[in-house]
Amino acid sequence: MSLQFNRIVVGYDDTEGSKNALNLAIRLVKENPDAQLLVAQVFEEKIENIPVSNEKVVEPVRTNGYLLEGIQIPPLPVYHDESNTVTHAKVTHSVDKAFYNAREAIEPYNINAKYDVLEGSPADSICDYAAVEEADLVIVGNSGKGGIKRMFLGSTSAKIAQNAPCPVLIAKDKENPKIP
């Protein structure tokens, strides 16, 4: 008996766990060339402005040697406010970078793939997406979250496994499995 998964959703966010999930999905799709791979990423892009230098710019006030009430005053330093600080924007969890890396992994195998950006909580969004796309299988990575953090927040992969409308495969990192 052979299971055929024709519509496989992969939760991908460019982490090691999601790369394992993508590698596993590629292996499954290679066995069934008619399958479609649906790569989904939940939008969590963050932009942070980082100051280029921490030094405050100081300019002396020019008094041109004028006397103030009979006393000659030296130039006074003026500190500029933080709004004039030069910053650099740093994007984390970039959707474009994640999809670029996913395409790079998938492209050599000539796989029918679709890429979608989802909004909302990762677990709920992936489950809803799988239902809308009528997926046969959802593959997600193991986050590696453990201890107290997992106890209070729960694991995204566990939430997906509980709520998905189809079977869920959680790809664990077992000595970095690569595509054969």
Disulfide bonds with the S-S distance in Angstrom:
none
